[in-house]
Amino acid sequence: MPQISPLVAGDPTELGPFRLSGRIGEGGQGIVYLGLTDAGEQAAIKLLHVKFTGDTIARSRFARELKAAQRVASFCTARVVAADLDGDTPYIASEYIDGRPLREIVETDGPLSGTVLDRLAIGTATALTAIHHASIVHRDFKPDNVLIAADGPRVVDFGIARIIDSTGTITSRAIGTPAYMAPEQIAGDDIGPYTDVFSWGATIAFAATGKTAFEGKSIAVVLNRILNHEVDVTMMPEPLQSVVRSALSKSPAERPSADQILLRLLGQSSTVGASTAVLTRGVQVASDDTTPFTRVSAGSITDKPGQGTTAPPSRAGGPTHAGSGQPGHSGSAAPSTGQSVPAHSDTGTSGHSGGSGAHSSLQALVVPPETGGTPYPVTEPGAPARRGRVKLWIAGLTALVLVAAAAFALALNDWPGFGAEPEPTTSGQEPSEQGPFATVVDKVAQTGRIVIGVKGDLPGVALQNGDDFQGFDIEIAKRIATGLGARETELVKIGRDDRASALDDGRVDLIVATYSVDDSEVQFAGPYYVAHRDVLVRSGSGIDSLEDLEGKKLCAPDSPSVGAVQDKVKVKPVAAGDYAICMDLLRSGGVDAVPGDDVILAGFASRENMRYKILGAKLNNERYAVGIKDGDVKSCKAVKAVIADLYAKGVIKQLLTRQFAKVDFEPELKVPAMETC
């Protein structure tokens, strides 16, 4: 556990929903505090220095950092949990990661090798792919900004990240850590995702050798080595050796994309971009240190179980032990599990927060439409200082575009890719003789199938119509199944009292059924939505707040929401058997209001011809999460990553708007604080 300094005179004791308990670090832009919510959730909170609160430029930079962090999906990064940029004390709160920086681990314990090095490379490549899919260039990828947490590596600190403009490039300035800069940063050329790829290669080289790839006693020596020195990577095994070598190419056009690095490290074809399923696989491999992972040969396209198994992994490091005096890290990025330690490049501390295949010159990225990702082509470097290389780059780019076009054409014509249907066994049966699958992820990987339990009686949320299911929960379930790589999804109606037993006996693999996180023996992933107990009324009724319900008739089904309203205002309860009866009473004027979880109320109201509204009282939180059999941590982490991706890409907002557009309703769109797997 990293050491946290105590608060000093003048420090705030609260920021938003957080109680502050100590300082993690301080730098030129702000102070990073350790915060705690009433629910016991920890966060790394970066507070803009008071001297900058009236500085519009400083606020703008702070806002840019937040915008960059919020755009990135939660694959091996650290998730933003809250922010306030408009108040007197602007802050960004991100997930607190209890982990050690990669630099500290290597300098203390020595170079990494074997499976530990593989998992580091895969986890950081996964994070970098998610960052680039959000059209973000990190610009300061280095060992200090990689934390090794209990659930794998995290890439953190988006303090100087930039969002790529419509041309796909950023005009470079000499920003970053010198020893991990790319040649184009030094030369003042345009930078892009390929710049982060070079820094990734230098970081993995450091982890494998224990030495800075481009070290020197002066900045001039360091920069000269970056421009002219070739790094020895022969100590690395294949395919990592070839991938790192190509990532460290002096010419951006000769480097692989982050997608290609990840796909090659996983043993997959790199002719198209990495889908959500690929990113999920990267998280699984990077976070699971208990079982060997499978990588097929570099020439293969489909991932076939049982080939290329690596040696059992060992840990490169874990949480910093108390008393070590070594700070952890935290930053503003996207999600993960566990406790996170923030750090930003400007904190002046060693703590941070957050969060490769054969050589290839294929750089143009084709992102499959279903991923929602943003393609980032390699653009021509434009600095006069390097005119001698421009013609070569142009020629290379032309060839790359042709190769990428051909690859994309193959993909469109059903060229096999990641997650293709597994080949049947000779017996044509699942390996039942080996017992049940250890995890849902393993089942999906081997069979392509998944069974998800849902409700069937909630309009707009999960309503069964014959053999078909429709609603918000149903769409969430389908997207989670796709994100896990399933090609066949079976939806099964599960009653409230049967959920835990259905998971335990294997009738269903997951449950997406307005399942609120509770104390039962169930593993919860998410939440995928934070509902609020609220009140539904007729539009134009004159009831605009809880106070307006004084003395009014309240429908009273068997729901704790009734008592929540009665605790706030005196009403006249009218007993009802269910919500359908409540809606009949509300429509006819038999009651003035109906209490319940906001999304459920919106679902019932959305099928009415009359206009209804939800007051927005938000009496409490109900965290709807995905139920998983207890102990299946691997699948829990994978599902969380998919959920975070749905928020990052705006899918949750789209689904809520589509289902409940007829109701005056402001759903909760903030990325929820995730349960720990």
N, C-alpha and C positions, 0 to 999 in steps of 0.2 A: 504494500500500500504506500503510495507516495506521501511524503511529508507535506502537510498543509500548514502554512503559516497562520497565526491567529489574526483576527481583524485588528485594525489599528484605529486610533481616534480619527473620526471623520468618515470612516467606512460606513456604508449603509448596512442595515441589518436585514432589510427585506427588499426584494426587487420583484414586482409582479406577484406571482404565486409562490415565490421561492423565499425561504428563510436562509440567510447567508451564515455559514459557519466557519469560513476561513478563506485565505488567499492561496491560489494556485500559482500565480505568477503576475508580473507586471512588466509592461514595455512602453514604448513611445506612444502607442495609440490608446491603450487602455489597460485595465486591470482585469484579471480573470479570477473569479470567486467560485468557491464550491457552494452550491445551493441545494436545498432540500424542500420538497413539496409536503403538504399535509399527508399525502398518500405514501410518503417515504421514498419518492423517486429523486435520485441525485442528478444534478446537472452542472455543467461547467458554464459559468455565466461571464461573458465578456462585456464589461461596462466601459463605455467611451469616457475618456478622461474629462473631468469637468471643464478643463481649459478649452476643450474642443466642442463643447455642447452648443456654442453659438457660432461655430465655424461651419459654414455651409459646405465647404469642400471636404472637411473631415467627416461630416455626416454623410455626404455623398459616397465617400469611400467605404464607410461603415455599411451603408445600404447596399453597395455593390457586393460586399462580402456576404451579406445575408442573402441577396438574390442568387449569388452563385451557389451557396450552400443549399438553398432550398430547391434548386433545380436538379440536384444530383440525387439519383435513386440510391436506396440504402443497400448497396452491395459493397461490403468491406470498407465502409466509411462511417462517419459519426453523424447522427441525425440531429437536425435542428428541432428542438422541442417547443421553443417559445421565443418571441422577440417583441421589442417595443422600440421603434425608431423615432416616434413622434413626441414622446414625453420629455420631461426635463432631464431624465437620466436614461439615455438610449442604451439598450443592451441586446445581446444575442445569447440565448441559452441553448447549448447543445448537449447531447448525450455525454455523460461522464464515463470515460473508459478507464477501467483499472488495468493499466498495462505499462510495460516498459518500452522506451524508444529503442528502435533497432540499433542505433549507434551505441547505446549503453550496453546492450546485450552482447554485441560483437566485441566491443572493447573490453568488457568484463569477462565474458565466457569464451571468446575466441570465434573464429569463422564458423559459419553454418555449412552443413553438407547433407547429402542424402535426402531423405524425405522431408526433413525440416526445411531445407533450402527450396525444394520443389514447392512445398505448401506456401512458403513466403512468396515465391515468384508468382504462383497462381493467384493467391489472394490479392497481391498488389496489382497484378494485371487485371483482375476482375474489377477492382476499385477504379483503376484508370479507364477502363472501358466504360463504366457507368458515368464517370466524370465527362468523358468525351461525348457520350451519347446525349448529354445535357448541353452540348455545345459550349463546354467550359474547358479552358486551358489552365491547369493548376499553376504552372510557372515556377514552382519551388518544391518540386518532388525531390526528396533527399532522405537519408536514414533518420534524421531527427523528426521527420513528419510521417514516419511509419511506426505505429505502436503495435506491440505484440501483446494482445490481450488473451484471456483464457480461451476465447472462442476464435482465435486466429488473428492475422494481421489486419490493421485498419490504416487507411490513408487519411490524414487529417490536415487541418489548417488551410483554409481557403482565403487567407488574408490578402494575398496579392493575385488571386485567380481572376481571370477575365473571361467574359462571355464573348464568343466569337461573333463577329459581325457578318453581314450578308455575303461578304466576299470569302468567308471562311478563314480569314487571317486576322492577326493583330500586329500592328506596327510595334516593333520591339523597342524596348529600352533595356539597359543593363540591369535587370531586376532578377533577383534570385541569389542563390548561394554559389559563389564562383566555381568551386570544385565540381559542382553538379550542373553547371550551365551547359547548354548545347552550343555548338559553333555559331549558329545563326543568332543566338542571343548576344554573343560577343561581338559579332560583325555588325550588329544593328539591323539585320535583315528581318523580314516578316517572320513571325513565329506562329505556331499552331500546335495541334495535338502531337505532331511528330517531335516537337521540342520536349514534351513530357516523356516521350518514348526514350529519347537519348538519356534523360535524367534517370529514368527507370533502369536502363542498362547499367549506368554507373553505380546506382544504388545496389543492384543485385551483385555486381562485381565486388563491391565493398563487402557485402555480406558473405560472399564465398571466399574471399581472400583475407579479410581483416585489414586491408589497406585501401586507402582512398585511391581510386583509379587514376585521378589526375592530381597528384599531390605535388607540392613545391613550397619553398620557403618564402616566396613572394607571390603576389597576385599575378605579376607579369609571367612568372614561370608556370603557374597553374594554367593561365589562359593559353600560353604557348603550347603546353602539353595537350590541352583540349583540341587545339587546332591541328596538331601535327603528330601526336603520339597515339599508337595503337595499343589497346589494352590486351594483355595476355589472359585469355579465358579458357585455356586448355585444361585447367583443373576441374572444370565443370563437366558433368555428364551430358550426353545428348538426351533430349533435344534442346536442353537449356543452353548449352554452349553455343550452338548456332544462332539461337534466338538473341542472346545477349550480344553476340558479335555483330549481328545485323542491326540491332537497336543502337549500337554505338557507331554506326556509319557516320562519317563526316557529312555526307550529303543527305538532307532530309528525304529526298526521293528514293533513297536506297533503304530506308528504315521500314519495318513492318508497322502496321497500325496496332493499337492496343488490342483491338478485336482479333487480329491475326496472331498476336502473341498468345492471347488466352486460348484460342482455338488450337493452336499448335501444341501448347503445353498440355492440353487435355487430349491430344491425339486425334483431333478432328480436322476436317477439311477447312481451309482458311480462305476459300474462294468467295464467301459471302460473310456478312457481318454477324456478330454474336447476338443471338436472340435472348429473350428473358430467360428461357430454359438454360441456355449456356451460362449466363451470369449466375443463375441459381446453382448450377453444377459447380461453378468456380467457388461460390461461398461454401458449399458442402465440403469440397475437397480441402479448402483452406482451414475450415473450422474443426474438422474431425481429426483428432490426433489419437484416436483409439483403434482405427482399422486402416489397413493399407488401401490406397486408392488405385483405380484401374486406369491405365492409359494405353490405348492401342497404338500400333505402329504409326509412324509419321505419314506413311503412304495410304493408310486406311481412311475411310470417310465416315463410316458408322461406328458407334461405340459399342463394342461387343463385350459383354461381361466375361470375365475369366481370362483375359489376355493382358499381358504386360503388367502384372501386379508388382508393386514395389515392395521394398522391405518395410517392416513395421516401423511407424514413425516414432520419433522421440521429440521431446519438447525443446524448443530453442530458448524458452524463457517463459515466465509467467508474470503475475503481478509483482511489483516491487515490494520487497519485504519491509515491514515497519522497521524504522531505525536505520535504513540503508542510506538515508540522506539523498536519495536519487528521486527527483521529481518525476511525475508521470506527465502525460500530455492530454490536451483536448483542443478542439477547434470547432469551427462551424462547418459541418458537412452533413451527410445524410446518415442512416441508421446502423444499429447493431444491437447486440445484446450485451448484458453485463454492465459493469460500471465503467464510465469513461473518464479519462483525465484530460482536461483541456490544455491546449497550448497553441500559441499562435506565433508566427514568425517574428512578430514584433514584441513579444513579451520579454525577451531578454533572458528567458530561463530555458532550461533543457527540457521542460515539460511541454507537452502538446495535447491537443484533443482533436477529435475529429468527429480520425480514422485511418516456352518460347520455342518455337519449332524450328525447323530447318531454315537456313537463310532464304529470305525472299525479298524481292524488290517490289512486290505487288503492294501498292500503297493506297490506291483509290478504294474507298470503302463503299460497299453497297449494303445499306441497312434494310433488312426485310420490313415490309410495310407493317406487319403485325407487331413489331417491337415498339413502334412509336418513336424510334430513335431518330436522331438528326445526322444525315450523312456528313462527313467532313473530308472533302477531297484534299489532297496535297496541292498546295498552290505554289506558284513559281516564286522563289526568293528573289527580292528585288533590290538588294543593296548594291550600289555602284562598286563598293569595295571588293565584290566578288564576281565581277563581270565574266571572269574567265570560266566560271562554272555554269553560267546561265544557259549556254547552248546545250551543254550536257544535260542539265536538268530538264530543259524543254523537250529534248529528244526522249529522255527517260519518261517524262510525263505522258508524252504521246503514246509511247508503248504501253504504259500503265493503264491509260484509259481504254486502249484496245483490249488488253488482257482482262480488265475489270468488266468491260462490256460482255466479253465472251463468257466470263464466269457467271455473270448475272443471267445471261441467256440460258446457260446450263441449269442454273437454279430454277428458272421459270419453267423448265422442261422436266421437272421432277428429278433433277440430279440429286442423289442421296445426300443427306446432310445430318447434322447433329440431331439425335433423338429419333432417327428413322426406325420404323417398325422392327423390333428384334426378330432375328431369324428363329423359327420354331425349333424346339428340340426334336430329336429323332422320334421321341415317343409322342410328341404333340401335346404333352401335358406340362403343367407348371411343376417346378421341382418340389412337390409336396413332400417327397421322401426326406427332404432336408428340413422339414418343419416350416412354420409360417415365416413370412418375410420379417426381417429384423425391424425395418422401418417402412413407412409409407413411401419414402423416397426410393428405397430399394425396390419395392413392388412396382412402382411406376417405371423405374429404369428398366426392369426386366420384362414387364408385361405390357407396358403402355396403357394400363387401365387403372381407374380409380373409382371408388364408390363414395359419394358424399351424402350425408344425411341433411335434410332440410325440412322446414315447416311447409305446410300446404294450405294454411287457413288464414293467411294474412295478405289481403289485397295490396298490391304495390310493393310488398316485401317478399313474400314467398307464397304464391297461390297456385294450387294444383287444379288443372283443367284437363280431365281425362288422364292421359299419360304424360301430359306436358306440364312444366312448371314455369312460372313467370314471376318477375319482381326483382327488386334490388339485391336481395340475398342470393338469388339464383344467378344473377350476372356476376356477382363477386365469386361465387363458387366455381363458375365456369372459367373465369380468368385465373383463379388460383390453380385449377387443374391444368390449364394450358401452360401457366408459368412453371409448373413442376415437370412439364414434358409429357403429360398424358395426351393420348390421342383418342381415347374412349372414356367418356365420363358418364357414370350412371348416378342419377339422383333418386334418393329414396326418402319417403316421408317418415320422419321420426318424431314421436311425441315427446313432450317436455320431460316426462318421468322415465323415458326410455333411453335418453341420450348417453348417459355414462355407461350403461350396460351394453349398448350397441357398439360403442367404441371398444369396450373391454373384450367382448367376445368376437370382434372382427367382422360384424355385419356391415359396418361402415368404416371407411378409413379416416374420414374427417367429418366434422359437423359444422355447417354454416346455417345457423337457425336462431338469429337474435339471441345467441347464447352468451349471457352475461358472465363475466369472470367471477368465479365464486371460490369457495374453499374445498370443493369436491376433489376427488382423486382423478383429476383430468388435467392434461397439459394444455395450456391455452397459448395460441399464437395470435399476435395482434395487439390491440384490437383493430378491426377493419373499419369500425365506426364507433364514435362516442355519442350515444343517444342521451337525451335529457328528459326527465319527467316534466311534462308541460300540460297545457290545457288547449283544447280545440273549441272554437266558438264560431258562430256564423259571422261572415263579413257583414259589416254595417249594423251589427247588433248594439254598438255603443260600448261593448266590453273591450277595453284596450289594455288592461292590466289586471293583476290579481285583485287589487283593491276594488275594482269595478264588479267583482263577483260577490261582494258582500251581500248576504241575504238571498242570493240567486240559487236556482236549482242545479245541482251537480249530479250527473249520472254516476252511479256507484257500482261498477262491476267488481268482480273479485280481483282487485289490483291494489298494490301498495301505493299507487299514485293518488288514490282517493285520500288516504291519510296524509300524504305529503301536502295536498292542497288545504286540507282542514287544519293543518298545523300553521298555515299562513293567514287564512281568512275564514270567517264564519259563513258556511254555506248550508243549503238544505239538500242532503243526500237523497237520491231517488234510486232505489235498488234496481239492478238490471242483471240479466244472466250472462250477457256477453257484449262485445263491442258492436256487433251488428244491431242488437236491440238499442244500444246507446245512440247509434247513428239514426235509427228510426225516430227515437225520442227527440234528438237534436233537430232533425229535419222538420218534425211536426210542432216543435215548440214545447214539447213535454219537459225538456230540460234546457238550460241555458249554456251548459258547457260539458265537455267530456274530458277527463284526465287520462294521461297515459304517456308512454314513451313517444317522443315527437315523431319519429319515423313511422311508427305504427299508426299513430293518429293521422299522419299525412297520407298513409296508404289507404285508409278507409275513406278519407275525405276526397282523395283524388278520383274516385269513381262516381262521385255525386255530381249532379247537374248544378246544384247550388254552390256558391262560393264560400269557402271556409278559410279561417286563418288560425295559426298557432301563435299564442301570445308571446312566446319567447321568454317565459319566466325562468326556465332552466333550473328547476327545483333541485336536481341532483344529476349525477352522471351515471349512465349505464353503459359499460364498455362491452360492446359486442365483439367477441373474439372467436377464433376458429378452434373448436374442440379437437384434440388429438389424444390418442391413447397415452396414458401417463408413462413418462420415461422416454418417449420418442423425441429426444432433443434435436436430432438431426433434421427431422421433418419440420419441427417447430421453427428452427432457424430458417429453413428454406421458405416456409410459408410467410414468415415475417418479411423476408426479403422481397417476395412478390407483392405483398401488401404495400410496403414502402414504395415500390416502383409504381404501383397504381396511383398513389398520392402524388408522387413526383411528376408523373405524366398527365395529371389532371383527370384521370379516368374516373376517380371517385366522384368528383364534381359533376362530370358529364352524366354519370348514372343517376345521381340524386336529382339533377335537373330534369332528366328525361322522365323519371318515374313520378315526380311530384310537382310538375310544372303548374298544375291547376290550383295548387294550394299556396296561400300566402305563408310561406315557410322559409326560414333561413337556416338551412342545415349546418351542422358542424363540419367545417372544411379544414380545420387545422390538423396537421399530422399528429396523431395521438401518441402519447408516451407508451412505448411498447412494453409488454410483459417480458420478464426474463425467462428464457427457456431453461 
